[in-house]
Amino acid sequence: MSAKKSKVEKPVVAEDETKTHYTKSELLEFKEIIMGKLEESRKELKRLQESLQESNEMGSDSYNMTEFGSETLDKEQTEMFMAREAKFIGNLEKALIRIENGSYGRCRITGKLIPAKRLKIVPHTMLSLEGKQMIKKDQTLED
């Protein structure tokens, strides 16, 4: 009869909680992700601007109030999307600055390193999930 060796499995830790900063290679990877998103967002913003420009140049010769209202709504939606895209671009650019000055990846609430998995999904974030929950909790208490 052979004795079975018991396997003691160590718990898998998603992130090294003792880590205090990201390496240069990790920061380079985040920078590449951000640059890719910046390129996409700038193209989308340009497309939206051109769409609005075309819409403004074409104008409406119609006196139909329903058509006029629809065109106005479309323009307002395009402007809203443009503002949202411009804000996203600004946040991405600020993330690049944080990479350069060494503050990238640190939660502004907890001071802890934001997990790399989160930064790969939301590379412009300044909050860990823990920090985000703390803010929501404080806002709930204020209401």
C-alpha positions in Angstrom: 0.0 0.0 0.0 1.5 3.3 -1.0 1.2 6.3 1.2 -0.5 9.2 -0.5 1.4 12.4 -0.2 -0.8 15.2 1.0 -0.6 18.4 -1.0 -0.8 21.5 1.0 -1.9 24.3 -1.3 -0.9 27.8 -0.5 -3.6 30.4 -1.0 -3.2 32.3 -4.2 -2.6 36.0 -3.7 -3.8 38.2 -6.6 -1.3 41.0 -5.9 1.7 41.4 -3.7 0.3 43.6 -0.9 3.8 44.5 0.3 4.7 46.0 -3.1 5.2 49.7 -2.9 5.6 50.7 -6.5 5.6 49.4 -10.1 8.7 48.5 -11.9 9.9 50.4 -15.0 8.7 47.6 -17.3 5.3 47.5 -15.6 5.0 51.3 -16.0 6.0 51.0 -19.7 3.2 48.4 -20.1 0.7 50.8 -18.5 2.0 53.7 -20.7 1.5 51.6 -23.8 -2.1 50.8 -22.8 -2.8 54.5 -22.1 -1.2 55.6 -25.4 -3.4 53.1 -27.3 -6.5 54.4 -25.6 -5.4 58.0 -26.2 -5.0 57.3 -29.9 -8.5 55.7 -30.1 -10.1 58.5 -28.2 -8.5 61.2 -30.2 -9.8 59.6 -33.4 -13.3 59.3 -31.9 -13.2 62.9 -30.8 -12.1 64.0 -34.3 -14.9 61.9 -35.9 -17.5 63.5 -33.6 -16.2 67.0 -34.3 -16.4 66.3 -38.1 -19.9 65.0 -37.7 -21.0 68.1 -35.8 -19.3 70.3 -38.4 -21.1 68.6 -41.2 -24.4 68.9 -39.4 -23.8 72.6 -38.8 -22.8 73.2 -42.4 -25.8 71.3 -43.8 -28.2 73.2 -41.6 -31.9 72.7 -41.9 -34.0 74.3 -44.6 -37.0 72.7 -43.1 -39.5 74.6 -41.1 -40.9 71.4 -39.7 -40.5 71.7 -35.9 -40.3 68.0 -35.4 -37.3 67.7 -37.7 -35.7 70.8 -36.2 -36.1 69.4 -32.7 -34.6 66.1 -33.8 -31.6 67.8 -35.4 -31.1 69.9 -32.3 -31.3 66.8 -30.1 -28.7 65.0 -32.3 -26.3 68.0 -32.1 -26.7 68.1 -28.3 -26.0 64.4 -28.0 -22.9 64.8 -30.2 -21.7 67.7 -28.1 -22.3 65.6 -25.0 -20.2 62.7 -26.4 -17.5 65.1 -27.4 -17.3 66.6 -23.9 -17.2 63.1 -22.4 -14.4 62.0 -24.9 -12.4 65.2 -24.2 -12.7 64.5 -20.4 -11.5 60.9 -21.0 -8.5 62.2 -23.0 -7.6 64.6 -20.3 -7.7 61.9 -17.7 -5.5 59.7 -19.8 -3.0 62.5 -20.3 -2.9 63.1 -16.6 -2.2 59.4 -16.1 0.8 59.8 -18.4 2.0 62.7 -16.2 1.6 60.6 -13.1 3.8 57.9 -14.7 6.5 60.4 -15.4 6.4 62.0 -11.9 6.3 58.6 -10.1 2.8 58.8 -8.6 1.0 56.5 -11.0 -0.7 53.5 -9.6 -1.2 54.8 -6.0 -4.7 55.3 -4.6 -5.3 58.9 -3.6 -7.5 57.8 -0.7 -5.7 54.8 0.8 -2.2 55.5 -0.4 -1.9 51.8 -1.4 -0.8 50.5 -4.7 -3.8 50.0 -7.1 -3.8 46.4 -8.4 -2.3 46.0 -11.8 -5.4 44.2 -13.0 -7.5 47.2 -12.3 -5.0 49.6 -13.9 -5.0 47.5 -17.1 -8.8 47.9 -17.3 -9.1 51.5 -16.1 -5.6 52.9 -16.7 -6.5 56.5 -15.8 -7.9 55.6 -12.3 -6.6 57.2 -9.2 -8.7 55.0 -6.9 -8.4 51.5 -5.8 -11.7 49.7 -5.3 -11.2 50.1 -1.5 -10.7 53.8 -1.9 -13.8 54.0 -4.2 -15.9 52.2 -1.6 -14.7 54.5 1.1 -15.8 57.5 -0.9 -19.2 55.9 -1.6 -19.6 55.1 2.1 -18.8 58.7 3.1 -21.3 60.0 0.4 -24.0 57.7 1.7 -23.4 58.9 5.3 -23.8 62.5 4.1 -27.1 61.8 2.5 
